[in-house]
Amino acid sequence: MRGVNYSFVETAEAAVAQFSKTGSSARYIAGGTNIYDLMKLGIEHPAHLIDISRIEGLDTIETSGDVLRFGSRALMADVAHDPVVREQYPVLAESLLKAASQQLRNMATVGGNLLQRTRCMYFRNGAGSSSMVGVYPCNKRNPGSGCAAIDGLDRTQAVLGTSDACTAVAPGDWPVALMALDAVIEILGPKGTRNVPVADFYRLPKDTPHKEFNLEPGELVTAITVPKSSVGRASTYHKIRDRESYAFALVSAAVAVEMSGESIHSARIALGGVATTPWRASAAERVVSGMVLTPELALEAGHAAFAGARTGRQNAFKTELGARVVADALMIAAQRRA
């Protein structure tokens, strides 16, 4: 049994100051749906939890300006059911509604969701676990120990963005939709505020898979902004999983398109469940840009999205499944054009 200090703060600035005072063993907490899980698994060992759930203004949902702006403490359920988000940006709403369970969506925050850690079985049950004897090497938990998944059970592992040190899938749905819409993350830290494009927020594993996010110690995500665009309406989040609810993606695709008649003027495609980070499929976007969309062209784009895939013994099915998910998502998005 480890003792944990716990404190509430009233402002984001007070939260950062408390972190600076406490040191790197502190963690921020809002909904708590992920950090408590990681603590039970022996992955996280915070000496101090800084509760930001009372900070006013961090839970706002703003849709009337030039951008959509979601405070980091806004609940997943509230964002998903916002009328503007639901009607004009279905890719965002669907990515939230297809994540977790209703109970979790009622507690989990959109800022915390960005920082989910992988559900790789070797990470969750790897060396250092306090709940069982650690027998699985995991470079995310114990840098330099190895990756048991590479020569182990890899059905749910990544096929894009992997390295010789890690093949763990990025688990989120919401970050994939944000990737497709070029979202920006607002961050407050000891050195002040900064804005980071979501594409730069996540780090590829390379040889340091334990470093997953481009956050400095003490930095706090305060908001997420999404540029307003007509492509939002013609969009979808298409997710394939082992069971219909409360399951992480085997493959998912967030797609938004801008149409000119029957032709696609531009497309934005991001992938989930198949990569070590939320993955932008630029090659697939180029295939359909300026073209009349047909099922055949959509499938060609899907295959282009996986051209660089690096498969293992049990997850090679993800490349063909993924191509078809992208193709279906393109057709769904195109049917929703205004």
C-alpha positions as CSV (number, residue, x, y, z in Angstrom):
1,M,0.0,0.0,0.0
2,R,1.5,3.3,-1.1
3,G,0.5,6.6,0.3
4,V,-0.7,9.3,-2.1
5,N,-1.1,13.0,-1.4
6,Y,-4.2,14.6,-3.0
7,S,-5.0,18.2,-3.5
8,F,-7.6,20.4,-5.3
9,V,-6.7,23.5,-7.3
10,E,-8.9,26.3,-8.5
11,T,-7.0,27.5,-11.5
12,A,-4.8,26.0,-14.2
13,E,-2.0,28.2,-13.1
14,A,-2.3,26.9,-9.6
15,A,-2.2,23.3,-10.9
16,V,1.1,24.0,-12.7
17,A,2.5,25.7,-9.7
18,Q,1.6,22.8,-7.5
19,F,3.2,20.4,-9.9
20,S,6.4,22.4,-9.9
21,K,6.4,22.4,-6.2
22,T,5.8,18.7,-5.9
23,G,8.0,17.5,-8.7
24,S,7.9,14.8,-11.4
25,S,6.2,12.3,-9.1
26,A,2.9,14.3,-9.3
27,R,0.1,13.6,-11.8
28,Y,-2.9,15.7,-12.9
29,I,-6.3,14.0,-12.5
30,A,-9.7,15.0,-13.9
31,G,-12.1,12.2,-14.7
32,G,-9.7,9.6,-13.4
33,T,-10.8,6.8,-15.7
34,N,-7.3,6.0,-16.9
35,I,-4.8,7.0,-14.1
36,Y,-6.5,4.9,-11.5
37,D,-6.4,1.9,-13.8
38,L,-2.7,2.5,-14.4
39,M,-2.1,2.8,-10.7
40,K,-3.8,-0.5,-10.0
41,L,-1.6,-2.2,-12.6
42,G,1.5,-0.8,-11.0
43,I,2.4,1.3,-14.1
44,E,1.9,4.6,-12.5
45,H,3.2,5.4,-9.0
46,P,2.3,9.0,-8.3
47,A,3.2,10.5,-5.0
48,H,0.8,13.4,-5.5
49,L,-2.5,13.7,-7.4
50,I,-3.5,17.2,-8.4
51,D,-7.2,17.3,-9.0
52,I,-8.2,19.8,-11.7
53,S,-11.9,18.9,-11.8
54,R,-12.9,22.1,-10.0
55,I,-11.2,24.5,-12.4
56,E,-13.8,26.8,-13.9
57,G,-13.6,27.3,-17.7
58,L,-11.8,24.1,-18.5
59,D,-15.1,22.3,-19.2
60,T,-16.4,24.8,-21.8
61,I,-17.6,23.8,-25.3
62,E,-17.4,26.7,-27.7
63,T,-18.8,26.4,-31.2
64,S,-19.7,29.9,-32.2
65,G,-16.3,31.4,-33.2
66,D,-13.9,30.7,-36.0
67,V,-12.8,27.4,-34.4
68,L,-14.4,24.7,-32.3
69,R,-12.8,24.9,-28.8
70,F,-13.2,22.2,-26.2
71,G,-11.9,22.7,-22.7
72,S,-9.8,19.8,-21.7
73,R,-12.1,19.0,-18.8
74,A,-15.2,18.8,-21.1
75,L,-16.8,15.4,-20.8
76,M,-16.7,13.0,-23.8
77,A,-20.5,12.6,-23.6
78,D,-21.1,16.3,-23.5
79,V,-19.0,17.0,-26.6
80,A,-20.5,14.0,-28.5
81,H,-24.0,15.3,-27.9
82,D,-23.4,18.9,-28.6
83,P,-25.8,19.9,-31.4
84,V,-23.2,21.6,-33.6
85,V,-20.6,18.8,-33.2
86,R,-23.2,16.1,-33.9
87,E,-24.7,17.8,-36.9
88,Q,-21.8,19.5,-38.6
89,Y,-18.8,17.4,-37.5
90,P,-20.1,13.8,-37.2
91,V,-16.5,12.4,-37.3
92,L,-15.9,14.0,-33.9
93,A,-19.2,12.9,-32.4
94,E,-18.9,9.3,-33.7
95,S,-15.3,8.9,-32.5
96,L,-16.5,9.7,-29.0
97,L,-19.7,7.7,-29.1
98,K,-17.9,4.6,-30.3
99,A,-15.4,4.8,-27.5
100,A,-15.6,3.1,-24.1
101,S,-19.0,2.7,-22.4
102,Q,-21.7,5.3,-21.6
103,Q,-20.7,5.3,-18.0
104,L,-17.1,6.0,-18.8
105,R,-18.0,8.7,-21.4
106,N,-20.0,10.4,-18.6
107,M,-16.8,10.7,-16.5
108,A,-13.9,10.8,-18.9
109,T,-12.6,14.1,-20.3
110,V,-11.6,14.9,-23.8
111,G,-8.2,16.2,-22.6
112,G,-7.5,13.1,-20.6
113,N,-8.5,10.9,-23.6
114,L,-5.6,12.4,-25.6
115,L,-3.2,10.9,-23.0
116,Q,-4.5,7.3,-22.9
117,R,-1.8,4.8,-22.8
118,T,-1.7,1.6,-24.9
119,R,-3.8,-1.5,-24.1
120,C,-1.0,-3.8,-25.3
121,M,-1.3,-6.9,-23.1
122,Y,2.5,-6.9,-22.5
123,F,2.5,-3.3,-21.4
124,R,-0.4,-3.9,-19.0
125,N,1.1,-7.1,-17.6
126,G,4.7,-6.5,-18.1
127,A,7.8,-6.4,-15.9
128,G,7.2,-4.3,-12.8
129,S,3.5,-5.1,-12.4
130,S,2.5,-5.1,-8.7
131,S,-0.6,-7.3,-9.5
132,M,1.4,-10.3,-10.8
133,V,4.9,-11.6,-11.3
134,G,6.4,-9.5,-14.1
135,V,7.5,-11.9,-16.8
136,Y,7.1,-9.9,-20.0
137,P,9.7,-7.4,-21.1
138,C,8.2,-4.1,-22.2
139,N,10.2,-1.1,-23.3
140,K,7.4,1.3,-22.4
141,R,7.4,0.1,-18.8
142,N,11.1,-0.7,-18.4
143,P,13.2,1.0,-21.1
144,G,15.8,-1.3,-22.5
145,S,14.1,-4.5,-21.3
146,G,12.8,-5.5,-24.8
147,C,9.4,-6.0,-26.4
148,A,7.7,-9.3,-25.8
149,A,5.0,-8.5,-28.4
150,I,7.4,-8.6,-31.3
151,D,7.9,-12.4,-31.0
152,G,4.7,-13.0,-29.1
153,L,1.0,-12.6,-29.6
154,D,0.7,-9.7,-32.0
155,R,-2.9,-9.9,-33.4
156,T,-3.8,-6.5,-31.9
157,Q,-0.4,-4.8,-32.4
158,A,0.5,-2.0,-34.8
159,V,1.5,-2.4,-38.4
160,L,2.4,1.2,-39.1
161,G,4.9,3.4,-37.2
162,T,6.5,0.5,-35.4
163,S,10.1,0.1,-34.4
164,D,12.4,-2.7,-33.3
165,A,11.6,-1.5,-29.7
166,C,7.8,-1.3,-29.8
167,T,4.7,-2.3,-31.7
168,A,2.0,-1.1,-29.3
169,V,-1.1,0.5,-30.8
170,A,-2.2,3.9,-29.8
171,P,-5.6,3.2,-28.3
172,G,-7.7,6.3,-28.8
173,D,-10.6,7.1,-31.1
174,W,-11.0,10.8,-30.4
175,P,-7.3,11.6,-31.3
176,V,-7.8,9.9,-34.7
177,A,-10.7,12.2,-35.6
178,L,-8.8,15.2,-34.3
179,M,-5.9,14.1,-36.6
180,A,-8.1,14.1,-39.6
181,L,-9.4,17.7,-38.8
182,D,-6.0,19.2,-38.1
183,A,-6.7,20.0,-34.4
184,V,-4.4,22.0,-32.2
185,I,-3.7,21.2,-28.5
186,E,-3.4,24.2,-26.1
187,I,-0.9,23.6,-23.3
188,L,0.0,25.5,-20.2
189,G,3.3,24.7,-18.4
190,P,6.0,26.2,-16.1
191,K,7.3,28.1,-19.2
192,G,4.0,29.5,-20.2
193,T,1.5,28.6,-22.9
194,R,2.0,27.0,-26.3
195,N,-0.1,25.4,-29.1
196,V,0.9,22.1,-30.6
197,P,-0.7,20.6,-33.7
198,V,-2.1,17.2,-32.8
199,A,0.1,15.7,-35.5
200,D,3.1,16.8,-33.4
201,F,1.6,15.9,-30.0
202,Y,2.4,12.1,-30.3
203,R,5.8,10.6,-30.6
204,L,6.8,7.5,-32.7
205,P,8.4,4.8,-30.5
206,K,11.7,4.6,-32.3
207,D,14.1,3.5,-29.6
208,T,12.4,5.5,-26.8
209,P,8.8,4.1,-26.7
210,H,8.3,5.2,-23.1
211,K,8.2,8.8,-24.3
212,E,4.8,8.9,-25.9
213,F,3.7,12.6,-25.9
214,N,5.5,15.8,-26.6
215,L,4.8,17.2,-23.2
216,E,7.3,18.7,-20.8
217,P,7.2,17.9,-17.1
218,G,4.4,19.9,-15.4
219,E,2.6,20.8,-18.7
220,L,-1.2,20.6,-18.6
221,V,-3.5,20.3,-21.6
222,T,-6.0,23.1,-21.3
223,A,-8.0,22.9,-24.5
224,I,-8.4,21.4,-28.0
225,T,-9.3,23.6,-31.0
226,V,-10.5,22.4,-34.4
227,P,-10.5,24.7,-37.4
228,K,-14.1,25.2,-38.7
229,S,-14.4,23.8,-42.2
230,S,-17.1,22.6,-44.6
231,V,-15.4,19.2,-44.7
232,G,-16.7,18.6,-41.2
233,R,-20.3,17.7,-42.4
234,A,-19.1,15.2,-45.0
235,S,-17.2,13.1,-42.5
236,T,-17.4,9.8,-40.5
237,Y,-15.6,7.7,-38.0
238,H,-15.8,4.1,-39.0
239,K,-14.6,1.5,-36.4
240,I,-14.2,-2.3,-36.6
241,R,-13.7,-4.1,-33.3
242,D,-14.1,-7.6,-31.9
243,R,-17.4,-6.7,-30.2
244,E,-19.8,-3.9,-30.9
245,S,-19.4,-2.0,-27.7
246,Y,-16.7,-1.2,-25.1
247,A,-13.9,-2.5,-27.3
248,F,-10.8,-0.9,-28.8
249,A,-10.4,-0.7,-32.6
250,L,-8.9,-3.4,-34.6
251,V,-9.0,-0.9,-37.4
252,S,-10.7,2.5,-37.6
253,A,-10.7,5.4,-40.1
254,A,-11.7,9.0,-39.6
255,V,-12.5,10.5,-43.0
256,A,-13.6,14.0,-44.0
257,V,-14.0,15.1,-47.7
258,E,-14.7,18.3,-49.6
259,M,-16.6,17.6,-52.8
260,S,-16.9,19.5,-56.1
261,G,-19.9,17.9,-57.8
262,E,-19.1,14.2,-57.9
263,S,-15.4,14.7,-57.5
264,I,-13.4,14.9,-54.3
265,H,-11.7,18.3,-54.1
266,S,-9.7,17.2,-51.0
267,A,-9.8,14.4,-48.4
268,R,-8.5,14.0,-44.9
269,I,-8.0,10.4,-43.7
270,A,-6.6,9.2,-40.4
271,L,-6.3,5.7,-39.1
272,G,-6.7,4.1,-35.6
273,G,-6.1,0.7,-34.2
274,V,-3.2,0.0,-36.7
275,A,-0.4,2.4,-35.7
276,T,1.7,3.4,-32.8
277,T,0.2,6.9,-33.0
278,P,-2.9,8.4,-34.5
279,W,-1.9,8.0,-38.1
280,R,-2.5,10.4,-41.0
281,A,-2.9,8.5,-44.3
282,S,-1.5,11.1,-46.7
283,A,-0.9,8.6,-49.5
284,A,-4.6,7.6,-49.5
285,E,-5.6,11.3,-49.6
286,R,-3.5,11.8,-52.7
287,V,-5.2,8.9,-54.5
288,V,-8.7,10.4,-54.3
289,S,-7.8,14.1,-54.6
290,G,-9.4,15.6,-57.7
291,M,-11.0,12.3,-58.7
292,V,-14.6,11.1,-59.1
293,L,-15.1,8.7,-56.2
294,T,-16.0,5.2,-57.0
295,P,-15.9,2.1,-54.8
296,E,-12.9,0.9,-56.8
297,L,-11.0,4.1,-56.3
298,A,-11.9,4.1,-52.6
299,L,-10.4,0.7,-52.2
300,E,-7.3,1.8,-54.1
301,A,-6.9,4.6,-51.6
302,G,-7.4,2.1,-48.8
303,H,-4.6,0.0,-50.0
304,A,-2.4,3.0,-50.4
305,A,-2.9,3.8,-46.7
306,F,-1.2,0.5,-45.8
307,A,1.6,0.5,-48.4
308,G,4.2,0.8,-45.7
309,A,2.8,-1.7,-43.3
310,R,5.1,-3.9,-41.3
311,T,3.1,-6.9,-40.3
312,G,3.8,-9.7,-37.8
313,R,2.7,-13.3,-37.5
314,Q,-0.9,-12.7,-36.5
315,N,-1.8,-9.1,-37.5
316,A,-1.3,-9.2,-41.3
317,F,-5.1,-9.3,-41.7
318,K,-5.2,-5.6,-40.6
319,T,-3.8,-4.4,-43.9
320,E,-6.7,-5.8,-46.0
321,L,-9.3,-5.1,-43.3
322,G,-7.9,-1.6,-43.0
323,A,-8.0,-0.9,-46.7
324,R,-11.7,-1.9,-46.7
325,V,-12.5,0.2,-43.7
326,V,-10.9,3.3,-45.4
327,A,-12.9,2.5,-48.6
328,D,-16.2,2.2,-46.7
329,A,-15.5,5.4,-44.7
330,L,-14.8,7.3,-47.9
331,M,-18.1,6.3,-49.4
332,I,-20.0,7.1,-46.2
333,A,-18.4,10.5,-45.9
334,A,-19.1,11.3,-49.6
335,Q,-22.8,10.4,-49.1
336,R,-23.0,13.0,-46.4
337,R,-21.9,16.0,-48.5
338,A,-24.2,19.0,-48.3
